[in-house]
Amino acid sequence: MNLRSLKRRRQKRNLPKKRNNELSIYGLVFGKGMKLIVGLGNPGPRYKNTKHNAGFWVIDHIAGELGITCNKRSFNAQWAQGSYNRKNILLIKPLTFMNLSGRAVKSFADYFKISFLDILLVFDDVDLCLGTVRLRAGGGAGGHNGVRSVLESLGTETISRVRLGIRTEPEIHELAGYVLSEFRTKEDNLTAKTMVATAAEAVLCWLEKDIDFAMNRYNKKGGKS
């Protein structure tokens, strides 16, 4: 057996298998109607605490609330399966690096036949002040390369999203350096922690109700929406 065949065999072992129109994943069987919650960020310890990884923080927070761990790997992503309010959900963190996030999201959506209406993106937004949580039912990428990748890969802008404000300065002269750095002060880190908890609540609200209900509850006056 050559190396290419061995690699393909290993990759196939890491993929979920279909069984009787349902899906068996590590012993867990699902049907249709699954919700896909995607946190955007960059993999690895170098980026773990950077502002651009706010989406990953929310996924980890939700996983903790549900008593699961986002540690399985398939389709270029870390993921976990759980249930909430009688809904089967997938939490994923793409490992493709931010600008190629759409590849992982599309792989999951295609395999599980998840409608774009059942996908929720969670990500940082430098146009929003730190601590702000905003929900939208769709729209463009707003200059966010990870979001752009997802929208282009799925072929639609009708993807619900939760945006987390990370701006702490009136003017940002070097955007890449800013989003790939950590918050500097204890106060900012505490604010970010509270924001993540609020965003996680908003995600669960979306699961319980829908995006319009969650928007009405969590979107506040002021700031960019």
Residue, then its C-alpha position, 0 to 999 in steps of 0.5 A: m500500500n502506498l502512502r497516498s492510499l494509506k492517507r486516504r484510508r486514514q481520512k475515511r476513518n475520520l469521517p462520519k458514516k451514513r446509516n439508514n438515512e441517519l448519521s452515525i458519528y462516534g456512536l451518536v445517531f442523528g436525523k435531519g433538522m440539525k443546527l450548525i453553529v460556527g465560531l470563526g478564529n485561527p487555530g493554535p496556541r499563538y492565536k488562542n487569546t487574540k481578539h480575532n478568536a472571539g468566535f472560538w471563545v463563544i463556541d467553547h463557552i457554549a460547549g461548557e454550558l452543555g457539558i461537551t468538549c469541542n475536540k473531535r476533528s473532521f472536515n478541517a474543523q474541531w467540532a462537538q455534537g450536543s442537543y439543546n431545546r430538543k434540537n441536535i446541534l453541531l458546534i464547529k471551529p474551522l482549523t483552516f485559518m480565518n480566510l479559508s473558513g468557508r471550506a470547513v463550513k461548506s463541508f459540514a453543511d453539505y455532508f449533514k444537508i444543513s440548510f443555510l437557514d440553520i447555520l449561525l456564524v459567531f465572529d469578532d467585529v472591529d467596527l463594534c466597541l468592546g462588549t457589544v453583541r449584535l445579531r443579524a439575519g444576513g448581509g455582506a461580509g463587512g470587511h471580515n475575511g472569514v465571513r466572506s469565505v463562508l458566504e462565498s463558499l455557501g453561495t448566499e448572504t442569508i446566513s444569521r450571525v452574532r457579532l462581537g465588538i472588539r474595538t477599544e481604540p477610537e482609531i486603529h491604524e494597523l488592522a491586522g496587528y490589532v485583531l491578532s493581538e490580545f486585550r491589554t488590560k484586566e478591565d478589557n479582558l473582563t468586559a470580553k468575558t462578559m460579552v462572550a457569555t452574553a453572546a452564548e446566551a444569544v446563540l441559545c436564544w436563537l436555538e430556542k426561538d429564531i433569529d428575529f426573536a434573538m435580535n429583538r432581545y439582544n440588539k441594543k440601541g446605539g452603535k453599528s448594527 
